[in-house]
Amino acid sequence: MTSQINVEMLNEANLLLDRDGFLTGLLSQVTTNKNDGWLQDLRDGAANWVRHSVIPNTREEEWRFTDLSLLKQVDFKLGMFHVHNNVETFHGTSLQSMILPEVSGRLVFVNGVYSPNLSNTENLPAGLIVGNLDVLPGEVVQEYLAQADSLRGVAIGAKEVFTALNTAALNDVAVVWVGKNVVVENPIHLLFISVAAEGAIISQPRCLVIAEGNSQVSLIEEYTNRRDTENAEEEVYFNNGVTEIWVNENAQVNHNRIVLESDGAFHIGKTAVTQARYSRYSCNAVTVGGKISRHNLEILQTGEQTETTLNGLTVIADKQLADTHSVLSLNHPHGISKQLHKCIIGDRAHGVFNGKIFVPKPAQLTDASQLNRNLLLSSKSRIDTKPQLEITADNVKCAHGATVSQLEDDEIFYLQSRGINETDARKLLVNAFATEIINFIPVAAVRESLLKTVTSLTNK
């Protein structure tokens, strides 16, 4: 009798495996070259979670406005990359146009594969380590890698199936480690390039950033494709990225996340930030293009008196969809947070913003504000916005809001009265709306490039 029950339970458990053929297909593309015991256990646990999961659908509250049916229609294969003798040119693409002269170091990943030949990790300041997993001692990696979800009291990937999928494919990881009391003057550039010349590909980039006590660092995390190549704007690929950032006591991290994808691309990104007491974290996130893009930004406060600044800009047109979901958990007193997210939406594009701020009873004397501002350039463009505050503390200062507007006729008329034609007047107003966010980015070359891209996209 007991044996029969065990067989029935086993059969029932097997029925729960491989519930989603699309996810199973993506898991079959996973290849790894690092077989450390604990790392393999980590991957196996995440893969098991994926096999018991399904792709989110619009019946789920967190995905009600983001339909992933187009993603499931594509047969993605693992992207390959081979470096030839010329380290400045690959697949017809010039790396020179992507290099930022103001940075301290550069890590380059092509189709998710780390390229030491295209990277630059020489002449770094003392106390700064930049590279892949091989540059850090195993015990340090084990302490931090894929531990953000565990700290939040859930299993790896339990809150997000795409995070688990990324963990199951852990292989090449971009690592930035800043030692205690180290101040890095110039930003670190993490460049992820997608090349889908031979068909639809999937890449699963991973970043691990550790800022030890009293340190300071700036990051440029950039996702792009080879835009200077014919047909590159139409390339189909899927970037499923995860970035974990640990801001230890009294450390400061300025994080600039730039997403410039092709019109046929899918991008789903997770940023998990853990802030210790007295730490300061700022994120300037800019998303331009992509057929479907989503950014899940989660901030966890683990000590008192932290400062968090979140600035975001989404620019989409045609029939693109861009979704930003942010969660800020302020669990300790004297926390300060400010969030401003802007969307510029043209044609039939659809923008989504859902921002949550949790202020439980222990988080007394918290000062938190959240604002979502949206500019619709077409009568057929759409925005779904939902700023949220959940407060149980009784001595706090919190505010949230959202605005939706179009270009005002009187503003355009005023500029025309000063000799500016209507087209240039519209361009000037859109650029002014975007510039407030773009100006927070510390690298001039990135600011200039983004303004040009915004102008070209909104003029389609």
C-alpha positions in Angstrom: 0.0 0.0 0.0 2.8 2.4 0.9 4.7 1.6 -2.3 1.6 2.3 -4.3 1.2 5.7 -2.7 4.8 6.6 -3.3 4.4 5.7 -7.0 1.3 7.8 -7.3 3.1 10.7 -5.6 6.0 10.4 -7.9 3.8 10.3 -10.9 2.0 13.4 -9.7 5.3 15.2 -9.1 6.5 14.3 -12.6 3.3 15.8 -14.1 4.3 19.1 -12.6 7.7 19.1 -14.4 8.2 20.7 -17.7 4.9 22.5 -17.5 5.8 25.0 -20.1 7.3 23.8 -23.4 8.8 27.3 -24.2 10.7 27.3 -20.9 11.8 23.8 -21.3 13.2 24.7 -24.7 15.1 27.6 -23.3 16.5 25.4 -20.5 17.8 23.0 -23.2 19.9 25.8 -24.6 21.9 26.1 -21.3 25.6 25.3 -21.5 28.0 25.8 -18.6 31.8 25.5 -18.3 32.1 26.0 -14.5 31.2 22.9 -12.5 32.0 23.9 -8.9 29.8 21.9 -6.5 27.9 24.7 -4.9 27.5 26.6 -8.2 26.1 23.5 -9.9 23.7 23.0 -7.0 22.6 26.6 -7.4 22.0 26.1 -11.1 20.2 22.8 -10.6 17.9 24.3 -8.0 17.0 27.2 -10.3 16.4 24.9 -13.2 14.1 22.7 -11.1 12.1 25.8 -10.2 11.8 26.7 -13.9 10.6 23.3 -14.8 7.8 23.7 -12.3 6.9 27.1 -13.6 5.1 28.7 -16.6 5.6 31.9 -18.5 3.6 34.7 -16.8 0.3 35.7 -18.6 -2.0 38.7 -18.4 -4.3 36.9 -15.9 -1.6 37.5 -13.3 -1.7 40.9 -11.6 2.0 41.7 -12.0 1.8 41.0 -15.7 -1.8 42.1 -16.6 -0.6 44.7 -19.1 2.4 42.8 -20.5 1.5 40.1 -23.0 4.4 37.8 -23.6 2.6 35.7 -26.3 4.9 37.3 -29.0 7.9 36.1 -27.1 6.7 32.5 -27.0 6.2 32.5 -30.8 10.0 32.7 -31.4 12.3 29.7 -31.4 15.4 31.1 -29.7 18.8 29.5 -29.9 21.9 30.0 -27.9 23.9 32.9 -29.4 27.5 32.1 -30.4 30.5 34.4 -30.6 34.0 34.0 -31.9 36.7 36.6 -31.7 39.1 36.7 -34.7 42.4 38.5 -34.9 41.0 42.0 -35.1 39.8 42.9 -31.6 38.2 46.2 -32.7 35.8 44.7 -35.3 33.5 41.7 -35.0 30.6 40.6 -37.2 31.0 43.8 -39.2 30.7 45.9 -36.1 33.2 48.5 -34.9 33.8 48.5 -31.2 35.3 51.9 -31.4 31.9 53.6 -31.6 30.9 51.9 -28.3 34.0 52.8 -26.3 33.6 55.4 -23.6 36.9 57.3 -23.0 35.8 58.5 -19.5 35.6 55.1 -17.9 38.1 53.3 -15.5 37.6 49.8 -17.0 35.4 48.0 -19.5 33.9 44.5 -19.6 32.4 43.4 -22.9 30.0 40.5 -23.3 28.9 39.4 -26.8 25.8 37.2 -26.9 26.3 36.7 -23.2 29.9 35.4 -23.6 32.7 37.3 -21.9 35.3 38.6 -24.3 38.6 39.4 -22.5 40.1 40.6 -25.9 37.4 43.3 -26.2 37.5 44.3 -22.6 39.9 46.5 -20.8 40.8 45.7 -17.2 44.3 47.1 -17.1 45.6 50.0 -14.9 42.6 49.9 -12.5 42.8 51.8 -9.2 44.1 49.8 -6.2 41.3 48.0 -4.4 39.1 47.6 -7.5 38.6 44.2 -9.2 36.8 44.0 -12.5 36.4 40.8 -14.5 34.4 37.5 -14.5 33.9 35.0 -11.7 37.5 33.8 -11.9 38.8 37.1 -10.4 37.1 36.7 -7.0 37.8 34.0 -4.3 35.1 31.3 -4.3 34.0 32.1 -0.8 33.2 35.7 -1.7 31.3 34.7 -4.8 29.3 32.1 -2.7 28.5 34.7 -0.1 26.9 37.2 -2.6 26.0 35.5 -5.9 22.3 34.7 -6.2 21.8 35.5 -2.6 19.6 38.6 -3.0 16.4 36.6 -3.2 17.4 34.4 -0.3 17.8 37.5 1.9 14.3 38.6 0.9 13.0 35.3 2.5 12.2 33.5 -0.7 13.9 30.7 -2.7 16.1 31.5 -5.7 13.8 32.9 -8.5 10.7 32.3 -6.5 9.4 35.8 -7.3 10.4 35.8 -10.9 10.7 32.9 -13.3 13.1 34.7 -15.6 15.5 35.3 -12.7 15.5 31.5 -12.1 16.1 30.9 -15.8 19.1 33.2 -15.7 20.4 31.5 -12.5 20.0 28.1 -14.2 22.3 29.4 -17.0 25.0 30.9 -14.7 28.3 30.9 -16.5 30.0 34.1 -17.5 29.3 36.8 -14.8 30.4 40.4 -14.9 32.0 41.1 -11.6 32.8 44.5 -10.0 34.3 44.4 -6.5 35.2 47.7 -4.7 37.3 47.3 -1.5 36.8 49.1 1.8 37.4 52.8 1.7 38.1 52.7 -2.1 36.8 55.6 -4.1 36.7 55.0 -7.9 36.8 58.3 -9.7 35.7 57.2 -13.2 32.7 54.9 -14.0 33.0 51.2 -14.9 31.5 50.2 -18.3 29.6 46.9 -18.5 28.8 46.5 -22.2 26.5 43.7 -23.4 26.2 43.4 -27.2 23.7 41.3 -29.0 24.6 39.9 -32.5 21.7 38.0 -34.0 22.9 37.8 -37.6 22.2 34.1 -38.0 18.7 33.9 -36.4 16.9 34.6 -33.1 19.2 34.1 -30.1 18.9 34.2 -26.3 21.5 35.7 -24.0 21.4 35.7 -20.2 23.8 38.3 -18.9 24.6 38.4 -15.2 26.2 41.1 -13.1 27.5 41.0 -9.6 28.5 44.3 -8.0 29.9 44.5 -4.4 30.7 47.8 -2.8 32.4 47.3 0.5 32.1 49.7 3.4 32.9 53.4 2.8 33.5 52.8 -0.9 32.2 54.7 -3.9 31.7 53.6 -7.5 29.8 54.5 -10.7 28.6 52.0 -13.2 27.4 52.2 -16.8 25.5 49.0 -17.5 24.6 49.1 -21.2 22.7 46.7 -23.4 22.8 47.3 -27.2 23.1 45.7 -30.6 25.4 46.4 -33.5 23.4 49.4 -34.7 26.0 50.5 -37.3 25.3 47.4 -39.4 22.6 46.8 -42.1 19.4 45.3 -40.8 20.7 45.4 -37.2 17.6 47.4 -36.2 15.4 44.5 -37.1 17.4 41.7 -35.4 15.4 39.4 -33.2 17.0 38.3 -29.9 16.1 37.9 -26.2 18.1 39.4 -23.4 17.3 38.0 -20.0 19.6 39.8 -17.6 20.0 39.9 -13.8 22.1 42.3 -11.9 22.8 42.0 -8.1 24.2 45.0 -6.3 25.4 45.0 -2.7 25.9 48.4 -1.2 27.5 47.8 2.2 27.7 50.1 5.2 28.3 53.8 4.2 29.1 52.8 0.6 27.8 54.7 -2.4 26.8 53.3 -5.8 25.7 55.3 -8.8 24.1 52.9 -11.2 23.3 53.9 -14.8 21.3 51.3 -16.7 21.1 52.0 -20.5 18.9 49.7 -22.7 19.2 50.4 -26.5 17.7 47.4 -28.2 16.7 46.7 -31.8 13.0 47.0 -32.9 12.7 43.2 -32.9 14.3 42.5 -29.5 12.9 41.2 -26.3 14.5 42.4 -23.0 13.6 41.3 -19.5 15.9 42.6 -16.8 16.1 42.2 -13.0 18.0 44.6 -10.7 18.2 43.5 -7.1 19.8 46.0 -4.8 20.6 45.4 -1.1 21.4 48.5 1.0 23.1 48.3 4.4 22.9 51.2 6.9 24.0 54.7 5.9 24.5 53.5 2.3 23.5 55.6 -0.8 22.3 54.1 -4.0 21.1 55.9 -7.2 19.8 54.4 -10.4 19.4 56.2 -13.7 17.6 53.7 -15.9 16.9 54.6 -19.6 15.1 52.2 -21.9 14.8 52.9 -25.7 13.4 50.6 -28.3 12.7 46.8 -28.1 9.5 45.0 -29.2 8.9 44.1 -25.5 11.0 45.2 -22.6 10.5 44.9 -18.9 12.7 46.0 -15.9 12.0 44.6 -12.4 13.8 46.9 -9.9 13.9 45.7 -6.3 15.5 47.6 -3.4 15.9 46.1 0.0 16.9 48.2 3.0 18.8 46.2 5.6 19.8 49.0 7.9 18.7 52.5 9.0 19.4 55.9 7.4 19.8 54.8 3.8 19.3 57.1 0.7 17.8 55.8 -2.5 17.3 57.8 -5.7 15.6 56.2 -8.7 15.4 58.1 -12.0 13.9 56.4 -15.1 13.1 57.3 -18.7 11.3 55.1 -21.2 11.1 56.1 -24.9 9.1 53.9 -27.2 7.2 54.2 -30.5 5.5 52.0 -33.2 3.9 49.1 -31.4 6.5 48.6 -28.7 5.7 47.8 -25.1 7.9 48.8 -22.2 7.1 47.9 -18.6 8.8 49.1 -15.4 8.0 47.4 -12.1 9.8 48.7 -9.0 9.6 47.6 -5.4 11.3 49.5 -2.6 11.2 47.9 0.8 12.1 50.4 3.6 12.3 48.2 6.7 14.3 50.5 9.0 14.0 54.1 10.3 15.3 57.3 8.8 15.3 56.1 5.2 15.1 58.6 2.4 13.9 57.7 -1.1 13.0 59.7 -4.2 11.7 58.2 -7.4 10.9 60.0 -10.7 10.0 57.9 -13.8 9.2 59.4 -17.2 7.7 57.8 -20.3 7.6 59.2 -23.8 5.2 57.2 -25.9 4.5 57.6 -29.6 2.4 55.9 -32.3 0.6 52.8 -30.9 3.2 52.1 -28.2 2.2 51.0 -24.7 4.0 52.0 -21.5 3.5 50.5 -18.1 4.7 51.7 -14.7 4.0 50.0 -11.4 6.0 51.4 -8.5 5.6 50.0 -4.9 7.0 51.5 -1.7 6.6 49.5 1.5 7.0 51.3 4.8 6.3 48.9 7.7 5.9 49.9 11.3 9.7 49.7 12.2 10.5 52.2 9.4 9.6 55.3 11.4 10.7 58.8 10.2 10.9 57.6 6.6 10.8 60.2 3.8 9.7 58.7 0.5 8.3 60.3 -2.7 7.4 58.7 -6.0 6.2 60.4 -9.3 5.5 59.0 -12.7 5.2 61.6 -15.5 4.0 60.5 -19.0 4.1 62.3 -22.3 1.9 60.8 -25.1 2.8 61.8 -28.6 -0.1 60.2 -30.3 -3.8 59.8 -29.7 -3.3 56.0 -30.0 -0.4 55.7 -27.6 -1.2 54.3 -24.1 0.1 54.3 -20.6 -1.0 52.2 -17.6 0.4 53.7 -14.4 0.1 52.5 -10.8 2.2 54.2 -8.1 1.6 52.5 -4.8 2.4 53.3 -1.1 1.8 50.7 1.6 2.4 52.3 5.0 1.9 51.0 8.5 4.4 53.3 10.2 2.7 56.3 11.8 5.5 58.9 11.7 6.6 59.2 8.1 6.5 61.7 5.2 5.4 59.9 2.0 3.9 61.1 -1.3 3.2 59.6 -4.7 1.5 60.6 -7.9 1.2 60.3 -11.7 0.5 62.6 -14.6 -0.4 61.9 -18.2 -0.2 64.7 -20.8 0.4 65.6 -24.4 2.4 68.4 -26.0 0.5 71.6 -25.3 -0.7 73.7 -28.2 0.1 76.9 -26.4 3.7 75.8 -25.8 4.2 75.0 -29.5 2.6 78.3 -30.5 4.9 80.2 -28.1 8.0 78.6 -29.7 6.6 79.2 -33.2 6.1 82.9 -32.3 9.9 82.9 -31.6 10.7 81.8 -35.2 10.9 78.0 -34.5 8.9 75.8 -36.9 6.3 73.3 -35.6 8.5 70.2 -36.1 11.5 71.7 -34.3 9.2 73.1 -31.6 7.9 69.6 -30.9 11.4 68.2 -31.0 12.6 70.8 -28.5 9.7 70.1 -26.0 10.3 66.3 -26.2 14.0 66.7 -25.7 13.4 69.0 -22.7 11.1 66.4 -21.1 13.8 63.7 -21.6 16.8 65.8 -20.6 15.8 66.0 -16.9 16.6 62.3 -16.6 19.4 62.0 -19.1 21.4 64.8 -17.4 21.8 62.6 -14.3 24.1 60.2 -16.3 27.7 61.1 -15.4 29.3 60.4 -18.9 28.9 63.2 -21.5 29.3 60.8 -24.5 26.3 58.7 -23.2 24.2 61.8 -22.6 24.8 63.0 -26.1 24.1 59.7 -27.7 20.9 59.2 -25.8 19.6 62.6 -26.8 20.2 61.8 -30.5 18.5 58.5 -30.1 15.5 60.0 -28.4 15.2 62.7 -31.1 15.4 60.1 -33.9 12.9 57.8 -32.3 10.3 60.4 -31.5 10.5 61.8 -35.0 9.5 58.5 -36.7 
